[in-house]
């Protein structure tokens, strides 16, 4: 659950930080952040 919260906070920060981003950029960043969280999950052994 904590990893999801980290991902959610990063996605919200992206959306508020770059409101002019296109929908495609939003999807790409969300996928990149999801992959980052998968790596974080493996690193922290959740």
N, C-alpha and C positions, 0 to 999 in steps of 0.2 A: 504493500500500500504506500509506503514512504517513497518508493521509486516513482510511482505514478504521480504523487504530489509534486515531486521535483520536476518531472516532465511537464505537468500542467502549469506550474509556475513559470517555467522557461518559455512555454508556448504563449502564455498570456503576456509575458514580458516582450516577446517578439512582436506580438500583434499590436500592443500599445506603443512599443518603441518604433515600429516601422508601419504606420497605418497606411502608407501609400503603396505597400507591397501588393503585388498581384496575387490572385488566388493560387496560381501555380507556385509562386515563391513560398507562400504559406504552407502548402503541402510538402514541398521539398524540405523546408526547415523543420516541419513537424516530423518527417521521416528521419532526418539527420539526428534530431534530438531523441527520437525513439531508439535509434541505433546506439547513441551515446549512453542512454539509460540501460540498454541491454549490457553494454560493456561495463558500466558502473555496477550493475547488479552482479555480474560475474566477478568483478574485482572485489566487491565488498561481501560476496558470498551470501546474498539474501536468499 
